[in-house]
Amino acid sequence: MGISAIFCRATGQRYSTPMFFWIAVSFVILVILFVLITAITHTFLRVPYIPTPMSVVKEALSLANLRGNERVYDLGAGDARFLVYAKKQFPNLSVSGYELASTIWILGKMRILLSRQSIEWHMENMFSASLADADCVFVYLLPSAIETLYEKFTKELKPGTKVISYAFSLPQKTAVETHEVQWLTSKRKLYLYEW
């Protein structure tokens, strides 16, 4: 028996469960729902959510060699960390992100709101995005998605547009530059392509 129950019995007051308990239970239920919805969404989308490490985000932005006034896209943007970091480093960038998984989109929206950066954030299929004005596109996607994007890039990207892919290459195109980056106990590559 807890102290509050003993106190209520001694004073004759009605015992009620503390508000904190209900808040904690509600929070746990929300977390479980969030995880379940994310798992179900990713099962149907067949795309896992694996956040890009910040060290890779920094290296990718360095590899892009931006001047600070370009139009940047992140396709399959996850929690928006690349866009937020890019915008903080170059406040005059125009940045847009596309994420289809609703729960991950919410994480990205929260990151954007907390950062107080001006970022276009879309919960849409990345294949519906027009990339005609893109100066740089960042992707961290599975090979099947990257191969499909190659056709879109070829149709829409203007000459000189940079595409940076983390971990997976575009098999139809030769990278202009590659950088090895640390990932856990091994290394992965950043691929820079120019159209």
URUR-V196429 format. One record per backbone hydrogen bond with DSSP energy under -1.0 kcal/mol. CO is the residue of the C=O (numbers start at 1). NH is the residue of the N-H. If there is no record, write none. Layout:
CO&NH + CO&NH
This chain:
2&6 + 3&7 + 4&8 + 5&9 + 6&10 + 7&11 + 8&12 + 18&22 + 19&23 + 20&24 + 21&25 + 22&26 + 23&27 + 24&28 + 25&29 + 26&30 + 27&31 + 28&32 + 29&33 + 30&34 + 31&35 + 32&36 + 33&37 + 34&38 + 35&39 + 36&40 + 37&41 + 38&42 + 39&43 + 40&44 + 41&45 + 42&46 + 53&57 + 54&58 + 55&59 + 56&60 + 57&61 + 58&62 + 59&63 + 60&64 + 70&94 + 71&135 + 71&136 + 72&96 + 73&138 + 74&98 + 77&80 + 80&84 + 81&85 + 82&86 + 83&87 + 84&88 + 85&89 + 86&90 + 90&93 + 94&72 + 95&120 + 96&74 + 97&122 + 98&76 + 98&77 + 101&105 + 102&106 + 103&107 + 104&108 + 105&109 + 106&110 + 107&111 + 108&112 + 109&113 + 110&114 + 111&115 + 112&116 + 112&117 + 120&97 + 122&99 + 122&124 + 125&128 + 131&134 + 135&162 + 136&73 + 137&164 + 138&75 + 139&166 + 142&146 + 143&147 + 144&148 + 145&149 + 146&150 + 149&153 + 150&154 + 151&155 + 152&156 + 153&157 + 158&161 + 161&195 + 162&137 + 163&193 + 164&139 + 165&191 + 170&173 + 177&192 + 179&190 + 181&188 + 183&186 + 186&183 + 188&181 + 189&167 + 190&179 + 191&165 + 192&176 + 192&177 + 193&163
